[in-house]
Amino acid sequence: MKLFEENDIFRILSEAVSEGILIVNDKQQIVASNSVANQMFGYSGEELNGQFLKVLLPSSAQSIHGKYFDGFLEKGKRRNMGLGLDLQGVRQDGSEFPLEIGLNPFKLLQKKYVMALVVDITERKKAEQAIGHWFRIFNESLNEIYVFDTKTLKFVNINHGAQLNLGYTLEELHQMSVLDIKPELTRESLKRLIWPLTKNKKDKIDFETIHRRKDGTTYPVEVHLQLSYIEKKEVCVAIVLDITDRKNYTEKLEHTVEERTLQLRKALKKEKELNELKTKFLSLVSHEFKTPLTSILTSITLLSKYTDSNQQEKRDKHIKTIKSKVKYLDNILSDFLSIERLETGKVRYNTTTFPLSKLVNEVIYTSNSLLKEGQRILYPKGIDGIMVTFDEKIMSLALSNLLLNAIKYSSEETNVELVVEETEDCLLIHISDQGVGIPKEDHPFIFDRYYRASNVLTTQGTGIGLNIARQHIVNLGGEILFKSELGHGSTFTLKIPVKSKSDEKDPVG
C-alpha cells in the first residue's frame, strides 16, 4: 500500500523543490520518492517504492549505514550528512556520484519515517577539483605570482615562489603593496603602467623591472601583467620571472665567443701542424723510398754486367745490397701499417711467457748484420733463467728498434751495451750507445711521430719507429725511457711490467 496518494500534499510539494526527496521507513525501505530523486538515481515512476535504501548505496557502505540509520531513528534529531565527507550514491546502472544528504525524522500514524533531501554535488566537486588544481599550480610554481588590488596596490595573494625569492613571510606581504618591492616606481608611475589594463582593457602587459628583497638586494625580473576580478574587486595578476641569467647572457656570450675563438685558433694551429706534418711525411716517404730504390736499381744494373763465373763475389755483394734495401722498405711499410692499426684500435696483443735469453739472442743476431766497421753489441749478463710474460712480438719490435737506433747513431769502432736489471715490479733493459746523443731541446719531442732530432736530419730514418714502439709498450702497461747528452751518447730503457700470478687476462689493444 502506498504511503502517499497522488493527491497528497507531499506529492505537490516534493515536485516543487530542486532537491531529490526520499521517504524511508524504519525498516530502511523507500516508501516514496520525487521525480528529482528518481532522475538522479536513474529510476522511473514508482520503481524505487518498496526497495531497500541500500540499493542506492555503494556495497562498501551498506553494512555500516544500517547501524547509523538505526541510531539516527533512536535519537530522532535532524542532521546533515556529507558535509566534509565523500558520500557516494549508486545509480540504477551501477555508476556512482557524489552527494550530500539532509536527514529529517518524523512520525506519521504512529510510525517512524525519515525524509532524506538529496543533492547531487558532481559539478561542485569538479569545480572544487579545478580550483584545487589551479591553486596547486599557483602555489607550487617556481615563478613569482602576485595578485594585487588595482586601487590600493596592496597584495591580495602571493604564491610560495614569491615568498622564497623576496624573503618575506605571507603575513608580512599581506601588509605590503607593490611599491614596497619596486624601488624604482612611484604610485603615479605604477598607475600609469597598469592604466592600459584598467582603462583600455588591454589583455596583457609585458615589461622588465627590478624587484627588491627583504635584505635590500635587488634582481631583474620580467613581468607578465593581466587584469582579473575577485568578487567584483578589480585586481592585477602578475607572473614574474627572475631574469638574472638572461641579463648576464651578454657577458656569458662574450665569454663563450672568446672561448670558441681560442678553440678555433687552436684548431687552426693544429690544422697547420697537421698540414706541415703531412708535407713532412710526404717528403720523408719520398726520400726514404727513393734512396733504397736507387741502390736497388744500381745493383740490378751492375748485376747484369757480372756474367763471368769468377765474378760471383761481386754478384753476391749486390744481391746482399738488394736484400738489405728490400728489407728496409718492407720495415717502413710495416711501420706505416702499424700506425694505421694503432689509430683504428685494430691491434690485438698476445701475451705469453718466454725466456728472455731467447728473445735477446734473436734480436742481437738480426742486429749484428747491421753493425758498422768495428762496432760490437755487448751481450747482457745473468739473463739465463729469466722468464718474461709479455707480448713477445711487441717486445722484440721495441728492443730491435732501440738497438737499430743505437747502431745507426753511433760511429765505427764503438760498443752498444745491453744491461738487464730486475726489480720487484718490472724488468729493465738498458741499451746504451756511444753515439752523437740528443740535443736537450729535442728531448720533449723524441717520441713524436715523424720527429727527427736536429743533429741527425741527414741520417736515414723515418721518425716513426720510436713512436710506434712506445705506443705498443705503453698499451701493454710498460714504458720506454731515455737519458741522453749531446756528444756523449744515449741510454734508452725498455721497462716491462712483471705479470702477477693473479692476473687472469691478456691485455687487448
Solvent accessible surface area in square Angstrom, and as a share of the most:
residue,aa,sasa,rsa
1,M,237,1.06
2,K,102,0.43
3,L,46,0.23
4,F,23,0.09
5,E,99,0.45
6,E,115,0.51
7,N,130,0.66
8,D,41,0.21
9,I,111,0.56
10,F,19,0.08
11,R,39,0.14
12,I,107,0.54
13,L,107,0.53
14,S,1,0.01
15,E,76,0.34
16,A,85,0.66
17,V,60,0.35
18,S,97,0.63
19,E,61,0.28
20,G,0,0.00
21,I,9,0.05
22,L,4,0.02
23,I,0,0.00
24,V,2,0.01
25,N,25,0.13
26,D,70,0.36
27,K,136,0.58
28,Q,38,0.17
29,Q,49,0.22
30,I,0,0.00
31,V,31,0.18
32,A,2,0.02
33,S,7,0.05
34,N,0,0.00
35,S,58,0.38
36,V,42,0.24
37,A,0,0.00
38,N,16,0.08
39,Q,150,0.67
40,M,24,0.11
41,F,4,0.02
42,G,39,0.37
43,Y,23,0.09
44,S,74,0.48
45,G,52,0.50
46,E,74,0.33
47,E,79,0.35
48,L,0,0.00
49,N,41,0.21
50,G,45,0.44
51,Q,58,0.26
52,F,97,0.40
53,L,19,0.09
54,K,108,0.46
55,V,53,0.30
56,L,3,0.02
57,L,26,0.13
58,P,15,0.10
59,S,95,0.62
60,S,103,0.67
61,A,34,0.26
62,Q,60,0.27
63,S,91,0.59
64,I,87,0.44
65,H,30,0.13
66,G,17,0.16
67,K,153,0.65
68,Y,131,0.50
69,F,12,0.05
70,D,78,0.40
71,G,33,0.32
72,F,16,0.07
73,L,18,0.09
74,E,142,0.63
75,K,157,0.67
76,G,39,0.37
77,K,147,0.62
78,R,191,0.70
79,R,114,0.42
80,N,93,0.48
81,M,30,0.13
82,G,4,0.04
83,L,116,0.58
84,G,88,0.84
85,L,101,0.50
86,D,109,0.57
87,L,40,0.20
88,Q,62,0.28
89,G,0,0.00
90,V,22,0.13
91,R,68,0.25
92,Q,96,0.42
93,D,116,0.60
94,G,49,0.47
95,S,45,0.29
96,E,93,0.42
97,F,4,0.02
98,P,21,0.13
99,L,6,0.03
100,E,29,0.13
101,I,27,0.14
102,G,12,0.12
103,L,22,0.11
104,N,28,0.15
105,P,35,0.22
106,F,64,0.27
107,K,141,0.60
108,L,66,0.33
109,L,149,0.74
110,Q,175,0.78
111,K,127,0.54
112,K,77,0.32
113,Y,13,0.05
114,V,2,0.01
115,M,49,0.22
116,A,8,0.06
117,L,58,0.29
118,V,2,0.01
119,V,54,0.31
120,D,59,0.30
121,I,9,0.04
122,T,35,0.21
123,E,124,0.56
124,R,106,0.39
125,K,49,0.21
126,K,115,0.49
127,A,50,0.39
128,E,86,0.38
129,Q,125,0.55
130,A,47,0.36
131,I,122,0.62
132,G,24,0.23
133,H,83,0.37
134,W,161,0.57
135,F,112,0.47
136,R,128,0.47
137,I,77,0.39
138,F,33,0.14
139,N,53,0.27
140,E,124,0.55
141,S,27,0.18
142,L,164,0.81
143,N,61,0.31
144,E,1,0.00
145,I,17,0.09
146,Y,5,0.02
147,V,13,0.08
148,F,6,0.02
149,D,18,0.09
150,T,5,0.03
151,K,142,0.60
152,T,69,0.40
153,L,0,0.00
154,K,103,0.44
155,F,10,0.04
156,V,49,0.28
157,N,54,0.28
158,I,3,0.01
159,N,0,0.00
160,H,88,0.39
161,G,6,0.06
162,A,0,0.00
163,Q,30,0.14
164,L,120,0.60
165,N,46,0.24
166,L,1,0.00
167,G,46,0.44
168,Y,39,0.15
169,T,70,0.41
170,L,60,0.30
171,E,123,0.55
172,E,61,0.27
173,L,0,0.00
174,H,73,0.32
175,Q,141,0.63
176,M,23,0.10
177,S,14,0.09
178,V,9,0.05
179,L,40,0.20
180,D,60,0.31
181,I,2,0.01
182,K,7,0.03
183,P,58,0.37
184,E,90,0.41
185,L,35,0.17
186,T,78,0.46
187,R,106,0.39
188,E,104,0.47
189,S,25,0.16
190,L,3,0.02
191,K,73,0.31
192,R,162,0.59
193,L,49,0.24
194,I,3,0.01
195,W,125,0.44
196,P,36,0.23
197,L,0,0.00
198,T,22,0.13
199,K,132,0.56
200,N,93,0.48
201,K,117,0.50
202,K,110,0.47
203,D,123,0.64
204,K,88,0.37
205,I,18,0.09
206,D,78,0.40
207,F,40,0.17
208,E,90,0.40
209,T,16,0.10
210,I,62,0.32
211,H,5,0.02
212,R,87,0.32
213,R,70,0.26
214,K,108,0.46
215,D,108,0.56
216,G,45,0.43
217,T,67,0.39
218,T,71,0.42
219,Y,7,0.03
220,P,24,0.15
221,V,0,0.00
222,E,31,0.14
223,V,6,0.03
224,H,46,0.20
225,L,4,0.02
226,Q,82,0.36
227,L,38,0.19
228,S,43,0.28
229,Y,122,0.46
230,I,75,0.38
231,E,166,0.75
232,K,197,0.83
233,K,96,0.41
234,E,33,0.15
235,V,0,0.00
236,C,0,0.00
237,V,37,0.21
238,A,6,0.05
239,I,65,0.33
240,V,2,0.01
241,L,52,0.26
242,D,71,0.37
243,I,6,0.03
244,T,50,0.29
245,D,100,0.52
246,R,118,0.43
247,K,114,0.48
248,N,58,0.30
249,Y,125,0.47
250,T,83,0.48
251,E,123,0.55
252,K,108,0.46
253,L,79,0.39
254,E,110,0.49
255,H,104,0.46
256,T,49,0.28
257,V,83,0.48
258,E,118,0.53
259,E,72,0.32
260,R,136,0.49
261,T,50,0.29
262,L,93,0.46
263,Q,96,0.43
264,L,105,0.52
265,R,157,0.57
266,K,125,0.53
267,A,53,0.41
268,L,99,0.49
269,K,129,0.54
270,K,116,0.49
271,E,93,0.42
272,K,127,0.54
273,E,77,0.35
274,L,95,0.47
275,N,82,0.42
276,E,97,0.44
277,L,61,0.30
278,K,128,0.54
279,T,91,0.53
280,K,82,0.35
281,F,55,0.23
282,L,102,0.51
283,S,68,0.44
284,L,18,0.09
285,V,34,0.20
286,S,65,0.42
287,H,103,0.46
288,E,4,0.02
289,F,45,0.19
290,K,142,0.60
291,T,57,0.33
292,P,0,0.00
293,L,91,0.45
294,T,74,0.43
295,S,32,0.21
296,I,21,0.11
297,L,121,0.60
298,T,68,0.39
299,S,4,0.03
300,I,88,0.45
301,T,67,0.39
302,L,54,0.27
303,L,39,0.19
304,S,79,0.51
305,K,136,0.58
306,Y,41,0.15
307,T,109,0.63
308,D,79,0.41
309,S,101,0.65
310,N,130,0.67
311,Q,42,0.18
312,Q,82,0.37
313,E,147,0.66
314,K,104,0.44
315,R,44,0.16
316,D,69,0.36
317,K,138,0.59
318,H,25,0.11
319,I,68,0.35
320,K,143,0.61
321,T,40,0.23
322,I,32,0.16
323,K,138,0.59
324,S,54,0.35
325,K,50,0.21
326,V,78,0.45
327,K,113,0.48
328,Y,52,0.20
329,L,21,0.10
330,D,81,0.42
331,N,68,0.35
332,I,4,0.02
333,L,89,0.44
334,S,50,0.32
335,D,34,0.17
336,F,39,0.16
337,L,103,0.51
338,S,9,0.06
339,I,13,0.07
340,E,77,0.35
341,R,98,0.36
342,L,24,0.12
343,E,115,0.52
344,T,75,0.43
345,G,51,0.49
346,K,129,0.55
347,V,17,0.10
348,R,182,0.66
349,Y,15,0.06
350,N,100,0.51
351,T,16,0.09
352,T,57,0.33
353,T,82,0.48
354,F,8,0.03
355,P,52,0.33
356,L,0,0.00
357,S,21,0.14
358,K,89,0.38
359,L,1,0.00
360,V,0,0.00
361,N,73,0.38
362,E,92,0.41
363,V,4,0.02
364,I,17,0.09
365,Y,176,0.67
366,T,72,0.42
367,S,5,0.03
368,N,70,0.36
369,S,87,0.56
370,L,86,0.43
371,L,45,0.23
372,K,78,0.33
373,E,125,0.56
374,G,38,0.36
375,Q,9,0.04
376,R,140,0.51
377,I,23,0.12
378,L,59,0.30
379,Y,96,0.37
380,P,4,0.02
381,K,185,0.79
382,G,71,0.68
383,I,3,0.01
384,D,120,0.62
385,G,74,0.71
386,I,20,0.10
387,M,110,0.49
388,V,6,0.04
389,T,36,0.21
390,F,7,0.03
391,D,8,0.04
392,E,46,0.21
393,K,160,0.68
394,I,14,0.07
395,M,0,0.00
396,S,35,0.23
397,L,58,0.29
398,A,0,0.00
399,L,0,0.00
400,S,41,0.26
401,N,25,0.13
402,L,4,0.02
403,L,0,0.00
404,L,65,0.32
405,N,28,0.14
406,A,4,0.03
407,I,3,0.02
408,K,49,0.21
409,Y,50,0.19
410,S,3,0.02
411,S,69,0.45
412,E,96,0.43
413,E,127,0.57
414,T,20,0.11
415,N,44,0.23
416,V,0,0.00
417,E,74,0.33
418,L,3,0.02
419,V,68,0.39
420,V,24,0.14
421,E,75,0.34
422,E,114,0.51
423,T,57,0.33
424,E,175,0.78
425,D,98,0.51
426,C,9,0.06
427,L,11,0.05
428,L,27,0.13
429,I,0,0.00
430,H,38,0.17
431,I,3,0.01
432,S,35,0.22
433,D,21,0.11
434,Q,111,0.49
435,G,8,0.08
436,V,67,0.38
437,G,7,0.07
438,I,17,0.09
439,P,8,0.05
440,K,166,0.70
441,E,120,0.54
442,D,6,0.03
443,H,51,0.23
444,P,99,0.62
445,F,92,0.38
446,I,16,0.08
447,F,35,0.15
448,D,69,0.36
449,R,55,0.20
450,Y,21,0.08
451,Y,58,0.22
452,R,28,0.10
453,A,7,0.05
454,S,66,0.43
455,N,60,0.31
456,V,13,0.07
457,L,112,0.56
458,T,139,0.81
459,T,44,0.25
460,Q,54,0.24
461,G,6,0.06
462,T,14,0.08
463,G,19,0.18
464,I,0,0.00
465,G,13,0.13
466,L,23,0.12
467,N,18,0.09
468,I,1,0.01
469,A,0,0.00
470,R,81,0.29
471,Q,55,0.25
472,H,8,0.03
473,I,0,0.00
474,V,64,0.37
475,N,78,0.40
476,L,14,0.07
477,G,57,0.55
478,G,10,0.10
479,E,43,0.19
480,I,2,0.01
481,L,85,0.42
482,F,43,0.18
483,K,154,0.65
484,S,22,0.14
485,E,108,0.48
486,L,99,0.49
487,G,54,0.52
488,H,138,0.62
489,G,5,0.05
490,S,10,0.06
491,T,31,0.18
492,F,21,0.09
493,T,14,0.08
494,L,0,0.00
495,K,75,0.32
496,I,1,0.01
497,P,43,0.27
498,V,82,0.47
499,K,64,0.27
500,S,58,0.38
501,K,209,0.89
502,S,87,0.56
503,D,69,0.36
504,E,165,0.74
505,K,172,0.73
506,D,64,0.33
507,P,50,0.31
508,V,90,0.51
509,G,38,0.37
